[in-house]
Amino acid sequence: MDAYSLVIVALMAAGLLIVVATPAWIALLIAWRSQIPRKHWRSFAFTCLLLAYGFITFAGAALMPLGIAQIFVAPQLISAGHEKLGTAIFMAAEHGVPIVCLLSGLLASFVVPLKLRKHWAAVANAVCATNSFKPNPLRGSA
């Protein structure tokens, strides 16, 4: 592999990482603009990232029957003479599912941080309070 190809591959990998982390970048931007304390920014961005990818997964799972219809039903319809219906199912599954998943993730990237920003300081403080280390005086020091 020559140096030119290596540079292209490295730039493509960096671009892919930036695109994949888009929900986290959006969440950090919203955290910066809102009144979220700086110490809670990372947990806010990570939670928003996970929730955005959860919405993408949910959209993909909800559209799974369309993918199954593409594999099993569309060829049967086309061979039975219903070309328009079979082609419509095939095209909806081929092009519609990725578009819906992408748009649901993009929408969740904005909606989730905007909904969580007002309550995040209380949520983070509650989580930190329950996970704080409190030594047991009966057991002695660890």
C-alpha positions as CSV (number, residue, x, y, z in Angstrom):
1,M,0.0,0.0,0.0
2,D,1.5,3.3,-1.0
3,A,1.5,6.4,1.1
4,Y,-1.3,8.1,-0.8
5,S,-3.7,5.3,-0.2
6,L,-2.7,5.2,3.5
7,V,-3.5,8.9,3.8
8,I,-6.9,8.5,2.1
9,V,-7.8,5.6,4.4
10,A,-6.7,7.5,7.5
11,L,-8.8,10.5,6.4
12,M,-11.8,8.4,5.7
13,A,-11.5,6.7,9.1
14,A,-11.2,10.1,10.8
15,G,-14.3,11.3,8.9
16,L,-16.2,8.2,9.8
17,L,-15.4,8.7,13.5
18,I,-16.5,12.3,13.4
19,V,-19.8,11.3,11.7
20,V,-20.4,8.5,14.2
21,A,-19.9,10.8,17.1
22,T,-22.3,13.4,15.8
23,P,-24.9,12.9,18.6
24,A,-22.1,13.4,21.1
25,W,-20.9,16.6,19.4
26,I,-24.5,17.9,19.3
27,A,-25.0,17.1,23.0
28,L,-21.7,18.8,23.9
29,L,-22.8,21.9,22.0
30,I,-26.2,21.9,23.8
31,A,-24.5,21.4,27.2
32,W,-22.1,24.3,26.4
33,R,-25.0,26.6,25.5
34,S,-27.2,25.6,28.5
35,Q,-26.6,25.8,32.2
36,I,-25.2,22.3,32.7
37,P,-22.2,22.3,34.9
38,R,-18.9,21.5,33.1
39,K,-18.3,18.5,35.3
40,H,-21.4,16.8,33.9
41,W,-20.7,17.4,30.2
42,R,-19.1,14.0,29.5
43,S,-21.8,12.0,31.1
44,F,-24.5,14.1,29.4
45,A,-22.9,13.6,26.0
46,F,-22.3,9.9,26.5
47,T,-25.9,9.4,27.6
48,C,-27.3,11.3,24.7
49,L,-25.1,9.3,22.3
50,L,-26.4,6.0,23.7
51,L,-30.0,7.2,23.6
52,A,-29.6,8.4,20.0
53,Y,-28.2,5.0,18.9
54,G,-31.0,3.4,20.9
55,F,-33.5,5.3,18.7
56,I,-31.7,4.1,15.6
57,T,-31.9,0.5,16.8
58,F,-35.5,0.8,17.7
59,A,-36.4,2.2,14.3
60,G,-34.5,-0.6,12.6
61,A,-36.3,-3.2,14.8
62,A,-39.7,-1.6,14.0
63,L,-39.0,-1.8,10.3
64,M,-37.7,-5.4,10.4
65,P,-41.0,-6.8,9.0
66,L,-40.5,-4.7,5.9
67,G,-37.0,-6.3,5.4
68,I,-38.5,-9.7,5.9
69,A,-41.2,-8.9,3.3
70,Q,-38.5,-7.8,0.9
71,I,-36.9,-11.2,1.2
72,F,-39.9,-13.5,1.2
73,V,-43.0,-11.7,0.0
74,A,-41.8,-9.4,-2.8
75,P,-40.3,-12.2,-5.0
76,Q,-43.6,-14.2,-4.5
77,L,-45.6,-11.2,-5.6
78,I,-43.4,-10.4,-8.6
79,S,-43.6,-14.1,-9.7
80,A,-47.4,-14.1,-9.2
81,G,-47.8,-11.1,-11.6
82,H,-48.1,-8.3,-9.1
83,E,-44.9,-6.5,-10.2
84,K,-45.8,-3.0,-9.0
85,L,-46.6,-4.2,-5.4
86,G,-43.6,-6.5,-5.2
87,T,-41.3,-3.7,-6.6
88,A,-42.8,-1.2,-4.1
89,I,-42.1,-3.5,-1.2
90,F,-38.6,-4.1,-2.4
91,M,-37.8,-0.4,-3.0
92,A,-39.4,0.6,0.4
93,A,-37.2,-1.9,2.2
94,E,-34.1,-1.2,0.1
95,H,-34.2,2.6,0.4
96,G,-36.7,3.5,3.0
97,V,-35.3,1.6,6.0
98,P,-31.8,3.2,5.9
99,I,-33.3,6.6,5.4
100,V,-35.8,6.2,8.3
101,C,-33.0,4.9,10.6
102,L,-30.7,7.8,9.7
103,L,-33.4,10.4,10.1
104,S,-34.6,8.9,13.5
105,G,-31.0,9.0,14.7
106,L,-30.5,12.6,13.5
107,L,-33.8,13.7,15.1
108,A,-32.9,12.0,18.4
109,S,-29.5,13.7,18.3
110,F,-31.3,17.0,18.7
111,V,-34.4,16.1,20.7
112,V,-32.9,14.0,23.4
113,P,-30.3,16.6,24.6
114,L,-32.9,19.3,24.4
115,K,-35.3,17.4,26.6
116,L,-32.6,16.3,29.1
117,R,-30.7,19.5,29.5
118,K,-33.0,21.0,32.1
119,H,-32.9,18.0,34.4
120,W,-29.4,16.7,33.8
121,A,-27.7,18.3,36.8
122,A,-30.3,16.8,39.1
123,V,-30.0,13.4,37.4
124,A,-26.2,13.4,37.6
125,N,-26.1,14.5,41.2
126,A,-28.6,11.8,42.1
127,V,-26.5,9.1,40.3
128,C,-23.3,10.4,42.0
129,A,-24.9,10.4,45.4
130,T,-26.0,6.8,45.1
131,N,-22.6,5.7,43.8
132,S,-20.4,7.5,46.3
133,F,-18.2,5.4,48.5
134,K,-19.1,5.3,52.1
135,P,-16.8,3.3,54.3
136,N,-18.4,0.9,56.7
137,P,-17.1,1.7,60.3
138,L,-17.9,-1.8,61.5
139,R,-15.5,-3.5,58.9
140,G,-12.7,-1.1,59.3
141,S,-10.6,0.4,56.5
142,A,-10.2,-1.6,53.3
